[in-house]
Amino acid sequence: MIASRMLSGFCLLIYAFLLAPIVIVAVASLNDGAFLTFPPKALSLRWYVVFFENEVFMRAIRTSLWVASVATAISGVIGTAAAIYYVQYAGRWRPTLRLAMLSPLLLPEILTAIALLFFVYQIGIGTRTMAGMIVGHVVITMPFVFINVVASMESYDPAWTLAARSLGAGGFTRLRRIILPLIKPGVIGGCLFAFIASFDTFTISFFLKGIGFSTLPIQLLDYLRTNFTPEAAAVATLSVVLTIVVVFVTERLLGLRIHRF
C-alpha cells in the first residue's frame, strides 16, 4: 500500500514537471501588460485578440496545417506500404529495411536537415517552392507511420491472406478488404503522430522553407527576436491547444469507428 502511494506520488511529480512549462506559458499569455512576465499582474485576453488579427501569424498557421496535412498523407501511403512489405515480404532484408526507415529518428535532426538541403538543391527544387520542405517533413514523419503499422501487422495472421486468395480475391481486393481494415488502428495512430511531428518541427522547416513561406514555429522565433510581448505566449498556447484538438477529434471521429473501413 505504501509502495503504491509512493509510486503514484512519483508519477504525479513527473507529470507536474512535464506540464509546468505549458501551464506557465498558458498563464503568461493572459497577461494584461505589454511585456511577457510571470505571474501576470492582471488577466486579459487582449493578446489573443491581437494574435488573431495578426495576418502574419494566421498565414503561418495555414502554412503549417497545409504542410503537415500533405506530409502526413504522403507518409501514410509510403509508410503503410513499407510496413506491409517489411512484415510479409522483406525476409532476410528486414533488419536493413527497418534501419533505413528508422534512420531519421536515430540521426540528429540538424544533420538530416543539412543533408536534405543539399539534396533538394541538387535535384533543382531549391527554395522557390514549399516542395523541399514537404520532402523534409515526409522524411521525418514516415518512421512514425512505419512503426505503428508494423506493430499492427505483427498480429496479422498470413493464413487470412491465403484464405482470401483461395476464395479468388486478387491482390488489391485482399489489401482493401482484409489487410487495411485490420491494420487501421496502426495507420490512424501513425498518421496522427506524423501530423503532430510535422506541425511542431522547427529545424527541418527552417532549413528547407521556401522563400516567403514560414511555418508557425519559424514565425514565432522571428517574432521573439524583436518582440517580447505576451502574444508569443498566446501563439505557443494555441499551438498546444491545436495539437490537443487534433488528437481529440481524431480519436472521436476515427477511434470509435475502428472496426469499420
N, C-alpha and C positions, 0 to 999 in steps of 0.2 A: 504493500500500500504506500509506504513512504517512498520507495523507489519509483513507483508510478507517478506520484506527485512531483518528485524531483525531475523526472523526465519531462512531464508536462510543463513545469516551470521553465526548464531549459529550452524547450521548443518555443514557448512564448517569448523568451528573451531573444531568441534568434529571429522570430517574426518581427518583433519590435525593432530590432536592429536594422532589419532589411527595409521595413516600412517607414522608419523615422525620416529618412531624407525626402520621401514622397510627401509625407504629411507636412513637413516643414515648408516645402515648396508650395504646396496647395494653400497653406495658411498665409504664406508670404504674398501669394497672388491676390489676396483680399485686402492688401494694404491700401489705405486711402492716400498715403503720402506720395511724394514724387520720386522717392528712392526706394530701392529694394532693401528692406530691413526686416528683421525678425527679433522679437514678436512685433506685429503691427500695432501702431498706436490707435488706429481706428479701422473699422472694417467697411469695405465698399466693393462694389462690382464694377467700378469705373474702368479698370484696366482690361476687363473682359470686353466691355463695350468698345474701348479703343482698339483692342485686338481684332474684333470682328469688323471694324471699319477700316482696318489696315489692309489694303489690297495686296501689298507685297506678301504678307503672311498668308492671305487667302489663296493667292496664286501658288505659293509654296506647298500648301496643304493639298491643293488639287494635283499638283505635280507628283507629290509623294504618293497619293492614293492611286493615281494613274500608273505610275511606275511599278508600285507594289502589286497592283492587280494584274498587269501584263506579265511581270516576272513570275508571279505565282501561277498563272495559267500555263506558262511555258514550263516552269519547273515541275508542275503537277503532271504534265504529259510525259516529259522526259524522265523524271524521277520514278514514276509509276512503271513505265516501260522497262527502265533499267532494273528495278526491283524484281519484276516478274522474270526477266531474263536471268538475273542473279540467282534466284531461288530454283528455277526449273531447268535452266539450260547451261549455266556457266561452268558447271563441273569443276575441273581442276583449276580453272581460272578465277574461281570465286575470291580467293584472298587478294589477287591483283585488282580485280574489279572493285572490291569493297574499299581497298586502299585508295584507288583512283577517285571513287565517288565521295569519300570522306575527307580527302586531302584539303579541300577549302576550309574545313573545320580544324584541321590539325596545324595548318600553317598560320603564321601571324597575318592578320587581315591586311596590314600595310604592304607586306610582300606580295600578296595576291593582287592588291590594287596596282602596285607598280608594274607587275608583270602584265596585267590586263591593259594598263595604259600603253605599254609598248606594243601589245598585240593589236589593239584597236587602231593605232596609228599605222601599223604595218599593213593592215588589211584595208586601210583607207577610210575608216569611219571617222577617226579624229574626234573633234568636239563640236562638229557642225550640228549634230542632232543628239537626241537622247538615246540613240541606238547603243552607243558604247556603255552608257550607264545601265541600260536594261540587260546587256550581256553580263556585266559585272554582278548585277543583282541576281540573275539566274544562276550564276556560278556559286554564289554563297548561300542561296536558298535551296538549291536542288538537294543537298545532303539531308535536309530536314524531311523532305518528301520521301527520299530513298529509305532512310532509317525507319520511318513509321510504316511504310508499305511493306518493307521486308519483315517487320515484326508481325504484321497481319498475315503475310504469306507463309510464315513458318508454321502456322496452324492449318494451312491448306493441304488437304489430302489429294495427292495425284490421282487416286482412284476415281475421284469425281470427274476429272478430265477424261480418263479412259472410258468411264461410263457414258459421258456425253458423246464421245467420239463413236462409241459402239452404237449409239442411237442415231447417228448420222449428222450430228452437229458439226458445222465447219469451224475453222479457227476463230473467225470473227464472232460467230454465234456463241462459242464457248467463252470468249472474252467478255462479251456483253451480258450474257445471261447467267454465267456461273462465277467467273473469276472476279469481275469488278464488283458485283453485289456483295461478295463475301469479304473483299478487302476494303470495302467502302470506309469503315472507321479509320483505317490507316491513311487512306487518301485524304479524307477530310482533315484529320489531325495534322498530317504533313503539310497540307496547303495552308492551314491556319498558322502553323509555326513559320512557314515561309513568308506569309504576308506580314506578320509582325516583325520578323527579322528584316525584311526589305524596307518596311516603313520606317524603322528606327535606325537603320545603318547609316553611318556617317563617313567612314574612311573611303569605302568604295564610291559613294556618291561624290565625295569631294574631289577625288582624282579623275573621275570619268564623266562628270557632269558636262552637258553641252553648254555652249555659250548662251547666256540669257535664261538658263534653266537652273533652278535651285530647289532642292527638297527642303522640308521643314527643318531638319537638324542643321543643315548648312545655313539656312536663312537665320536661324536662331543664333548661331555663332557669329555671323556677320553683324547682327543686331547688338550683341553683347560687347562687341569691340568698341562701340561708340556710345552705347546707352546702358544704363544700369537701373532701369525702372521695373516696377512690378509686372509690366507687360510681359517680360521674359518669363517670369514665374507662371503667368497665366497661359502662355504658349506651352510651356512644359506640362502644366497640369492638364490642359485639354488634350495634349498628345497622349498622356497616360489614360485619360478617360476614353479617348477614341479607341485605344488598344483594348481596353476592358469591354467596351461596347461591341467591338468586332468579335471578341471571344464569346460574349454572352449571346449575341444574335445568332452566331454560327451554331452554338450549342442548342439554342431553342428551335431554330428552323431546320437544322440538319441532324443534330444529335438525336432528337426524339423520333426521327424517321429513319434511323439507321438500318432498319430491316428492309427498306424499300430502295430501289434504284431508279 
